[in-house]
């Protein structure tokens, strides 16, 4: 079954060749593609052989696919369960919404046939959860349904207001042999109705009997007697049933010895001992059940008598079951293997395992991979998890012919199973019968593997979905549809015994951790949150932070209540000096701080949006009925309010429009440059900007204010966004002589299509020069910085190709994914240099900062391992430093559990970044553990 996923991006460590797309409906099946060379994260001296036999990719332009399960018969033929809209599974498009499709493929991946079961007009229909394929090729499918669908053997009984379970058998040629329905019932206020029944997994034993598990509400009768009680309206009860190959129930059981007070129990996985016919089942239950609110594994005799049940004991994360068993397998002499994941602590076979901290249901810490074994009598033998800060999940487990294990799962962070550290992504591992890792690899996480099935000869088949380009055997798989189906054959006997060298987290001379400051709500409030939205460096080496708080602290006393605008000032070592905050009123009056800039004298400029008529210290702002009004305010070096201004947009026929903030900069005389966008019309003090007509495109706005808050000029730069669906200002910069630069975007109807531009403005806001970044899809500028000699540095993202400074920059996947864009313009607007990520990298720039020597510091995010100029880095938030000509000095990425939101420069080349941390991390050998679901984090990095 599919495993739990989290954000994790990396390199593909093993690859194969790929098909360019699905064959025409009347074409012969394509031959298997030739295997290509291994593409490791860092190329070794001698490339290893590919493990990929063939790849098939299916999709249509308007299609969307999900993979439920994959099965295989003894000849290696494949059966796929999928669902979606406008599916293409190799036999032609399936119009409409598919509740589930059953597709069969030859051992070489050529499509044989597809059965389509669509949703009806009322969106009722079957939902398939599992498939088991008999050695001779018959397919058994199980799941749930609403309405009264016909699976080819007549309509199933109406499910009523609940959901019933179904089983169906299909011949090797796709014909429906039979279908069965199973409904539970419950009485609510004396009225009998259909309950909710969920079939989660099924398997076949050696005699061809069918084993199914899941949960039911109320009472159910599989044909061997009633289980449960209609009078008891629980969320669900565990069940296990055995049926013959013709669908006749042989026996069924449920946990009923201690039903009082139970909330939920369910089966998650089922397997059969191929030698003895014993049945193994896994599940979980909430407090009140006999399995005491945790996961369990049990063994039953072939005639349905329970022999043993073992609870997977541990201290679970609050609000979670703690342990989840997703797959079972039976080895020689009846050994029982289980795989899944856990959160918290777990005790098994005299050993205590612990997942990544903190052990809170609402923290960002992911689960830990769980793998263990019992002997046939139910005695725990061994268990293992990922060491250190590893996160992951195990989804499927198979016993190989030599008695070893083949594991499929996903790593959510860098982790070592015993063959060396691996990048995050789908994982395949071969282990011995005692759990020792023999070989392992991870695949590109953008290829989201959902199911696996074995084939003869030591091969395995993977079924995945692809919604963003992924690397495979040195080539890029590009989705045809919004989400394609990809089938991959791998030779598991050749999995690498040693992992290739990982990309480092830091390269170059600099960027090491100086100090860190972690700030938590824990100990100050029962619950709360806080975050930083912007950071600004101050002349004395300290820094200011702009953020929001809900009973947070920012390093001082608790700020009670909800405060959408918090200003905090810190010294050069991160010690809090003062805070200034504004609490939202009971009537909803409040301001949200979005942008921050510091003047040369240490005063602070803040821009944001507001609703109502909040008072920032100088009297109420002009009243705004909605939440889209704009404010600009100035505070002294000690937090005293100096002035504030409010601007309310309007739309004809509506109460008001909406203003967004794109960027804010402070000039050498304490003046301010502000940009953003308006939906409607707004007057920033020098005449109305935008259109008051309802439905008009949003307009870019930019304005300059003097040190007292008076408007010098404002403009919409309408000529630069004419004809676009949306116009917006995205960043601003002021040079040392007060020269003004604005970056903007003219977007088309599609979100990721548009033209970015950079403009130098004159004394009255008139364009001096304009430089358009005309990419094939999108070139977006998110950050600007102006150098001492008038050079303009920019950063953002690129989708598609862009011709700049006599070179062609090209993102990956035909522009469907973002690529880092970094470049510079001369004082007259001429193109100087630009940089993108080579090879498989993906990411974008979020902020630039420039010191007095024109050293450029960049903050952004790598979505996949990529090269920022000094070599490939691990994915994650990044900080990098470059010389004025774009030559990199140092680059580094941080753990994915750190989310950066601000950067500020300090004297002597030091810098501070701000953000949050939601799980235990390690930085330069130092462990940082948050106390709450997400703590504030300030990091000083050295030059």
URDASUL-V604320 format. One record per residue. N is the residue number from 1. RES is the residue in one letter. D_LAST is the distance of its C-alpha to the last C-alpha in Angstrom with 1 decimal. Layout:
N:RES:D_LAST, N:RES:D_LAST
//
This chain:
1:X:48.2, 2:X:44.9, 3:X:42.0, 4:X:39.6, 5:X:36.6, 6:X:33.2, 7:X:30.2, 8:X:28.8, 9:X:28.0, 10:X:27.5, 11:X:28.9, 12:X:32.6, 13:X:33.2, 14:X:36.8, 15:X:38.6, 16:X:42.0, 17:X:43.7, 18:X:44.4, 19:X:47.3, 20:X:46.8, 21:X:48.7, 22:X:51.9, 23:X:55.1, 24:X:57.8, 25:X:60.3, 26:X:63.1, 27:X:61.1, 28:X:61.4, 29:X:58.6, 30:X:55.8, 31:X:55.5, 32:X:52.6, 33:X:49.7, 34:X:48.8, 35:X:45.9, 36:X:42.8, 37:X:40.1, 38:X:37.5, 39:X:34.2, 40:X:31.6, 41:X:28.0, 42:X:27.0, 43:X:30.1, 44:X:31.7, 45:X:33.6, 46:X:36.9, 47:X:37.0, 48:X:39.1, 49:X:42.2, 50:X:42.1, 51:X:43.4, 52:X:44.5, 53:X:48.2, 54:X:48.3, 55:X:46.8, 56:X:48.7, 57:X:47.2, 58:X:49.4, 59:X:48.9, 60:X:50.3, 61:X:48.7, 62:X:49.7, 63:X:49.5, 64:X:47.6, 65:X:48.0, 66:X:47.4, 67:X:48.2, 68:X:50.0, 69:X:51.2, 70:X:52.2, 71:X:55.1, 72:X:56.8, 73:X:60.3, 74:X:61.3, 75:X:61.5, 76:X:57.9, 77:X:58.8, 78:X:56.3, 79:X:56.9, 80:X:54.2, 81:X:54.1, 82:X:52.3, 83:X:52.4, 84:X:51.2, 85:X:52.4, 86:X:53.8, 87:X:53.1, 88:X:53.4, 89:X:53.8, 90:X:55.4, 91:X:58.9, 92:X:58.4, 93:X:56.9, 94:X:58.0, 95:X:58.4, 96:X:57.6, 97:X:55.9, 98:X:56.4, 99:X:56.8, 100:X:56.6, 101:X:57.3, 102:X:58.5, 103:X:57.8, 104:X:58.9, 105:X:57.5, 106:X:58.8, 107:X:56.9, 108:X:55.3, 109:X:54.1, 110:X:56.8, 111:X:58.0, 112:X:61.5, 113:X:62.0, 114:X:60.5, 115:X:62.1, 116:X:60.9, 117:X:61.5, 118:X:60.4, 119:X:60.1, 120:X:63.3, 121:X:63.5, 122:X:62.8, 123:X:59.6, 124:X:61.4, 125:X:61.4, 126:X:60.3, 127:X:56.8, 128:X:56.5, 129:X:54.3, 130:X:55.3, 131:X:57.2, 132:X:58.9, 133:X:60.6, 134:X:63.7, 135:X:64.1, 136:X:66.7, 137:X:64.5, 138:X:65.6, 139:X:62.8, 140:X:62.8, 141:X:60.6, 142:X:60.1, 143:X:58.6, 144:X:59.6, 145:X:61.3, 146:X:62.4, 147:X:65.6, 148:X:68.0, 149:X:66.5, 150:X:68.5, 151:X:66.8, 152:X:69.7, 153:X:72.3, 154:X:73.2, 155:X:71.5, 156:X:70.0, 157:X:71.2, 158:X:69.8, 159:X:66.7, 160:X:67.6, 161:X:64.9, 162:X:63.0, 163:X:61.7, 164:X:63.7, 165:X:62.8, 166:X:64.1, 167:X:64.6, 168:X:65.7, 169:X:66.7, 170:X:66.4, 171:X:68.1, 172:X:66.3, 173:X:67.6, 174:X:66.1, 175:X:69.3, 176:X:69.2, 177:X:71.4, 178:X:71.2, 179:X:69.1, 180:X:69.3, 181:X:68.1, 182:X:67.5, 183:X:67.4, 184:X:66.8, 185:X:68.6, 186:X:68.0, 187:X:70.0, 188:X:68.5, 189:X:70.8, 190:X:73.6, 191:X:72.9, 192:X:72.2, 193:X:69.5, 194:X:67.4, 195:X:64.3, 196:X:61.0, 197:X:60.8, 198:X:57.8, 199:X:58.1, 200:X:54.8, 201:X:55.6, 202:X:58.5, 203:X:59.4, 204:X:62.5, 205:X:64.2, 206:X:66.0, 207:X:69.3, 208:X:67.8, 209:X:67.8, 210:X:65.1, 211:X:62.9, 212:X:61.1, 213:X:59.1, 214:X:57.6, 215:X:58.6, 216:X:61.5, 217:X:62.4, 218:X:65.8, 219:X:68.2, 220:X:68.6, 221:X:71.2, 222:X:70.4, 223:X:74.1, 224:X:74.3, 225:X:74.5, 226:X:72.6, 227:X:69.1, 228:X:67.8, 229:X:69.5, 230:X:69.9, 231:X:70.0, 232:X:66.5, 233:X:63.8, 234:X:60.6, 235:X:57.5, 236:X:58.5, 237:X:60.1, 238:X:59.3, 239:X:61.8, 240:X:62.5, 241:X:65.4, 242:X:67.0, 243:X:69.0, 244:X:71.1, 245:X:70.3, 246:X:72.7, 247:X:70.8, 248:X:73.3, 249:X:71.8, 250:X:72.5, 251:X:70.8, 252:X:68.1, 253:X:66.6, 254:X:64.3, 255:X:63.1, 256:X:65.9, 257:X:66.6, 258:X:64.3, 259:X:64.0, 260:X:64.2, 261:X:61.0, 262:X:59.1, 263:X:56.7, 264:X:55.5, 265:X:55.8, 266:X:55.4, 267:X:55.4, 268:X:52.3, 269:X:53.3, 270:X:56.6, 271:X:57.6, 272:X:60.8, 273:X:61.6, 274:X:63.0, 275:X:65.4, 276:X:66.8, 277:X:66.3, 278:X:64.5, 279:X:62.3, 280:X:58.7, 281:X:57.0, 282:X:53.8, 283:X:53.1, 284:X:51.9, 285:X:53.6, 286:X:52.9, 287:X:54.3, 288:X:58.1, 289:X:58.6, 290:X:59.7, 291:X:56.3, 292:X:54.6, 293:X:51.8, 294:X:49.9, 295:X:50.0, 296:X:52.9, 297:X:54.4, 298:X:58.2, 299:X:60.9, 300:X:64.3, 301:X:67.4, 302:X:68.6, 303:X:71.1, 304:X:68.5, 305:X:68.8, 306:X:65.5, 307:X:65.0, 308:X:61.7, 309:X:58.8, 310:X:55.4, 311:X:53.0, 312:X:49.3, 313:X:48.6, 314:X:45.3, 315:X:43.6, 316:X:42.9, 317:X:40.4, 318:X:42.4, 319:X:44.0, 320:X:43.7, 321:X:46.0, 322:X:43.2, 323:X:44.5, 324:X:45.5, 325:X:47.6, 326:X:47.5, 327:X:49.3, 328:X:52.0, 329:X:53.4, 330:X:56.3, 331:X:56.3, 332:X:59.0, 333:X:61.2, 334:X:60.2, 335:X:56.6, 336:X:54.8, 337:X:51.1, 338:X:49.1, 339:X:45.7, 340:X:43.7, 341:X:40.9, 342:X:40.5, 343:X:38.4, 344:X:38.5, 345:X:40.2, 346:X:42.9, 347:X:45.5, 348:X:47.4, 349:X:49.3, 350:X:48.2, 351:X:44.5, 352:X:42.1, 353:X:39.4, 354:X:36.7, 355:X:34.8, 356:X:31.2, 357:X:31.0, 358:X:31.7, 359:X:35.3, 360:X:36.0, 361:X:37.9, 362:X:35.7, 363:X:32.3, 364:X:30.2, 365:X:30.7, 366:X:32.8, 367:X:35.8, 368:X:35.9, 369:X:38.1, 370:X:41.4, 371:X:43.9, 372:X:46.9, 373:X:50.5, 374:X:53.9, 375:X:56.9, 376:X:60.1, 377:X:61.2, 378:X:58.1, 379:X:56.5, 380:X:52.7, 381:X:51.6, 382:X:47.8, 383:X:44.8, 384:X:41.2, 385:X:38.1, 386:X:34.5, 387:X:32.5, 388:X:29.3, 389:X:27.9, 390:X:30.0, 391:X:31.9, 392:X:34.8, 393:X:38.5, 394:X:41.4, 395:X:44.0, 396:X:46.6, 397:X:48.0, 398:X:50.6, 399:X:52.5, 400:X:52.7, 401:X:55.9, 402:X:54.8, 403:X:54.2, 404:X:50.4, 405:X:48.3, 406:X:46.6, 407:X:44.0, 408:X:42.6, 409:X:39.9, 410:X:36.4, 411:X:33.0, 412:X:31.0, 413:X:27.8, 414:X:26.8, 415:X:29.6, 416:X:31.5, 417:X:35.3, 418:X:35.7, 419:X:35.0, 420:X:31.2, 421:X:28.7, 422:X:29.6, 423:X:28.0, 424:X:29.5, 425:X:32.8, 426:X:36.5, 427:X:37.3, 428:X:40.4, 429:X:41.0, 430:X:44.0, 431:X:44.7, 432:X:47.5, 433:X:50.2, 434:X:48.4, 435:X:45.1, 436:X:43.2, 437:X:41.1, 438:X:42.4, 439:X:40.3, 440:X:38.0, 441:X:36.1, 442:X:34.5, 443:X:35.2, 444:X:33.4, 445:X:33.3, 446:X:34.3, 447:X:37.6, 448:X:38.8, 449:X:41.3, 450:X:44.1, 451:X:46.8, 452:X:47.9, 453:X:51.3, 454:X:52.3, 455:X:54.3, 456:X:56.5, 457:X:55.2, 458:X:51.8, 459:X:50.5, 460:X:49.0, 461:X:48.8, 462:X:46.0, 463:X:46.5, 464:X:43.5, 465:X:42.8, 466:X:40.5, 467:X:39.3, 468:X:36.2, 469:X:35.8, 470:X:35.1, 471:X:34.7, 472:X:37.7, 473:X:38.4, 474:X:36.0, 475:X:37.6, 476:X:37.0, 477:X:39.5, 478:X:39.8, 479:X:41.8, 480:X:45.1, 481:X:45.7, 482:X:43.6, 483:X:43.6, 484:X:45.2, 485:X:46.7, 486:X:45.5, 487:X:47.4, 488:X:45.9, 489:X:47.8, 490:X:45.9, 491:X:47.1, 492:X:45.9, 493:X:47.4, 494:X:44.6, 495:X:41.6, 496:X:38.9, 497:X:39.1, 498:X:35.4, 499:X:32.6, 500:X:30.6, 501:X:27.0, 502:X:24.8, 503:X:21.9, 504:X:18.6, 505:X:16.4, 506:X:13.2, 507:X:12.9, 508:X:10.7, 509:X:8.1, 510:X:5.0, 511:X:5.8, 512:X:7.7, 513:X:9.7, 514:X:9.5, 515:X:12.9, 516:X:15.3, 517:X:18.4, 518:X:21.4, 519:X:24.3, 520:X:27.7, 521:X:31.1, 522:X:32.8, 523:X:34.7, 524:X:35.0, 525:X:37.0, 526:X:39.2, 527:X:37.4, 528:X:34.8, 529:X:31.7, 530:X:28.8, 531:X:26.0, 532:X:23.3, 533:X:23.9, 534:X:21.4, 535:X:18.5, 536:X:17.8, 537:X:15.4, 538:X:17.4, 539:X:17.6, 540:X:17.4, 541:X:14.1, 542:X:16.1, 543:X:16.9, 544:X:20.1, 545:X:21.4, 546:X:24.5, 547:X:26.4, 548:X:29.8, 549:X:31.4, 550:X:34.6, 551:X:35.1, 552:X:31.4, 553:X:29.6, 554:X:26.0, 555:X:25.7, 556:X:28.9, 557:X:32.6, 558:X:33.9, 559:X:34.3, 560:X:37.8, 561:X:38.8, 562:X:37.3, 563:X:34.9, 564:X:33.5, 565:X:31.5, 566:X:29.3, 567:X:26.9, 568:X:24.6, 569:X:22.4, 570:X:19.9, 571:X:18.3, 572:X:14.6, 573:X:15.2, 574:X:17.1, 575:X:20.6, 576:X:23.1, 577:X:24.7, 578:X:27.2, 579:X:28.4, 580:X:30.9, 581:X:32.7, 582:X:35.7, 583:X:38.2, 584:X:40.2, 585:X:43.9, 586:X:46.8, 587:X:47.9, 588:X:44.7, 589:X:43.3, 590:X:39.5, 591:X:36.3, 592:X:33.4, 593:X:30.0, 594:X:28.3, 595:X:25.9, 596:X:23.8, 597:X:22.5, 598:X:21.8, 599:X:23.5, 600:X:22.2, 601:X:24.2, 602:X:22.8, 603:X:25.8, 604:X:25.5, 605:X:27.2, 606:X:28.3, 607:X:30.3, 608:X:32.2, 609:X:35.7, 610:X:38.5, 611:X:42.1, 612:X:44.9, 613:X:44.5, 614:X:41.6, 615:X:41.0, 616:X:37.4, 617:X:38.6, 618:X:40.6, 619:X:43.5, 620:X:44.1, 621:X:42.7, 622:X:45.3, 623:X:46.7, 624:X:45.6, 625:X:47.8, 626:X:45.3, 627:X:41.5, 628:X:40.4, 629:X:40.3, 630:X:37.3, 631:X:35.9, 632:X:33.5, 633:X:32.8, 634:X:31.0, 635:X:30.2, 636:X:29.4, 637:X:26.5, 638:X:28.5, 639:X:29.7, 640:X:33.0, 641:X:34.4, 642:X:34.9, 643:X:36.4, 644:X:36.7, 645:X:38.5, 646:X:40.0, 647:X:41.2, 648:X:43.7, 649:X:44.3, 650:X:47.9, 651:X:49.7, 652:X:53.4, 653:X:55.4, 654:X:52.5, 655:X:51.2, 656:X:47.8, 657:X:45.1, 658:X:41.4, 659:X:38.2, 660:X:34.7, 661:X:31.4, 662:X:29.1, 663:X:26.6, 664:X:26.1, 665:X:24.3, 666:X:24.6, 667:X:25.6, 668:X:25.2, 669:X:28.5, 670:X:28.0, 671:X:29.8, 672:X:29.2, 673:X:29.3, 674:X:30.4, 675:X:31.4, 676:X:33.0, 677:X:36.4, 678:X:39.8, 679:X:42.7, 680:X:45.6, 681:X:45.6, 682:X:43.5, 683:X:43.8, 684:X:40.5, 685:X:42.5, 686:X:43.4, 687:X:45.8, 688:X:45.9, 689:X:43.5, 690:X:44.3, 691:X:47.6, 692:X:49.7, 693:X:51.6, 694:X:51.4, 695:X:49.7, 696:X:48.0, 697:X:44.7, 698:X:41.6, 699:X:40.4, 700:X:37.0, 701:X:36.7, 702:X:34.4, 703:X:35.0, 704:X:33.6, 705:X:34.3, 706:X:34.2, 707:X:32.6, 708:X:35.9, 709:X:36.0, 710:X:38.6, 711:X:38.6, 712:X:38.2, 713:X:38.8, 714:X:38.6, 715:X:39.3, 716:X:39.6, 717:X:39.0, 718:X:42.0, 719:X:42.5, 720:X:39.2, 721:X:40.2, 722:X:43.9, 723:X:45.5, 724:X:42.6, 725:X:43.2, 726:X:40.2, 727:X:38.0, 728:X:34.8, 729:X:31.9, 730:X:28.6, 731:X:25.9, 732:X:25.7, 733:X:23.6, 734:X:24.5, 735:X:23.5, 736:X:23.1, 737:X:26.9, 738:X:27.8, 739:X:28.5, 740:X:28.7, 741:X:27.7, 742:X:28.9, 743:X:28.6, 744:X:31.5, 745:X:33.5, 746:X:37.2, 747:X:38.0, 748:X:41.2, 749:X:43.1, 750:X:41.1, 751:X:37.7, 752:X:35.7, 753:X:37.5, 754:X:36.6, 755:X:35.2, 756:X:32.0, 757:X:31.7, 758:X:29.6, 759:X:31.5, 760:X:31.0, 761:X:33.4, 762:X:35.3, 763:X:36.4, 764:X:38.8, 765:X:36.9, 766:X:38.6, 767:X:36.8, 768:X:35.8, 769:X:34.7, 770:X:34.2, 771:X:32.4, 772:X:33.7, 773:X:32.0, 774:X:35.1, 775:X:34.5, 776:X:37.3, 777:X:36.5, 778:X:33.4, 779:X:30.3, 780:X:28.8, 781:X:26.0, 782:X:24.3, 783:X:21.5, 784:X:21.4, 785:X:19.1, 786:X:20.6, 787:X:19.0, 788:X:20.1, 789:X:22.6, 790:X:24.1, 791:X:22.4, 792:X:22.4, 793:X:20.0, 794:X:21.4, 795:X:20.9, 796:X:23.5, 797:X:25.8, 798:X:28.5, 799:X:31.8, 800:X:34.1, 801:X:33.6, 802:X:32.3, 803:X:32.9, 804:X:30.1, 805:X:29.1, 806:X:31.9, 807:X:30.7, 808:X:31.9, 809:X:29.5, 810:X:31.1, 811:X:30.3, 812:X:32.0, 813:X:35.3, 814:X:36.9, 815:X:34.7, 816:X:35.4, 817:X:31.8, 818:X:28.7, 819:X:26.1, 820:X:22.6, 821:X:23.1, 822:X:20.5, 823:X:21.6, 824:X:22.1, 825:X:25.2, 826:X:26.2, 827:X:27.4, 828:X:30.9, 829:X:30.0, 830:X:30.2, 831:X:28.3, 832:X:25.4, 833:X:23.6, 834:X:23.3, 835:X:21.9, 836:X:23.3, 837:X:23.2, 838:X:25.6, 839:X:28.2, 840:X:28.5, 841:X:25.4, 842:X:25.9, 843:X:23.7, 844:X:22.6, 845:X:20.0, 846:X:20.2, 847:X:17.7, 848:X:15.7, 849:X:13.7, 850:X:13.3, 851:X:11.8, 852:X:13.9, 853:X:12.9, 854:X:13.9, 855:X:10.6, 856:X:11.8, 857:X:10.4, 858:X:13.2, 859:X:14.8, 860:X:18.0, 861:X:20.2, 862:X:21.4, 863:X:25.0, 864:X:25.5, 865:X:23.5, 866:X:22.1, 867:X:20.1, 868:X:17.2, 869:X:17.2, 870:X:16.2, 871:X:19.0, 872:X:20.6, 873:X:18.8, 874:X:20.8, 875:X:21.9, 876:X:20.5, 877:X:18.2, 878:X:15.1, 879:X:11.7, 880:X:10.6, 881:X:8.9, 882:X:11.4, 883:X:12.5, 884:X:15.5, 885:X:17.9, 886:X:16.7, 887:X:15.3, 888:X:12.8, 889:X:9.5, 890:X:8.9, 891:X:11.2, 892:X:12.3, 893:X:15.4, 894:X:16.6, 895:X:20.1, 896:X:22.8, 897:X:23.7, 898:X:20.7, 899:X:21.4, 900:X:18.6, 901:X:20.0, 902:X:17.4, 903:X:14.0, 904:X:13.0, 905:X:10.3, 906:X:9.8, 907:X:9.8, 908:X:7.4, 909:X:4.9, 910:X:5.1, 911:X:7.7, 912:X:10.9, 913:X:13.2, 914:X:16.8, 915:X:19.8, 916:X:22.3, 917:X:23.0, 918:X:26.6, 919:X:26.8, 920:X:25.5, 921:X:22.2, 922:X:20.1, 923:X:16.3, 924:X:14.9, 925:X:18.4, 926:X:18.9, 927:X:21.7, 928:X:21.8, 929:X:25.4, 930:X:26.5, 931:X:29.7, 932:X:30.9, 933:X:31.3, 934:X:27.9, 935:X:25.6, 936:X:22.9, 937:X:19.4, 938:X:16.3, 939:X:13.0, 940:X:9.8, 941:X:6.7, 942:X:3.8, 943:X:0.0
//
